[in-house]
Amino acid sequence: MRKILTAMTLVGALAVSACNTVEGVGRDVASAGNTVAKTADKSK
């Protein structure tokens, strides 16, 4: 349980530092969506 909490905290800190503006969050979410869509298209 402690390892999971530590990992989640680390990921959260990296996410906040990577996209410290609302615009940055939007770009990150859009990028993740595009990646999922491309992966889904490849698996068809």
N, C-alpha and C positions, 0 to 999 in steps of 0.2 A: 504494500500500500504506500509506503514511504517513497519507494522508487518511482511509482506512478505519479505521485504528487510532485516530486522533484522534477520529473521529466515535463509534466504539464506546466510547471512554473517556468522552466527554462524555455519551452516553446512559446509561452505567452510573452516572456520578456523579449525574445527574438522577434516575434511578430510586431510588438509595439515599437521596437527600435527600427524595424525594417520599414514600417509604414506609419510615420508619425503625423500624418495629416489625413483628413477625410478623403481627399483625392487619392492619396497613396493606398488607402484601404480599398477604395473602389477599383483601382487598377489591379491590386492583388486578387480581389474576388473575381474580377473579370478574367484574369489570367488563369485562375484555378478552374473557372467554368469552361474556358476554351480548352484547357487540357483534358478535362473530363469528356467534353464533346468529341474531341479528336480521338480519344481512346475508344469511345463508344462507336464511332464511325469505323474505326479500324477493325473492331471485333465483329462487324456485321458480316 
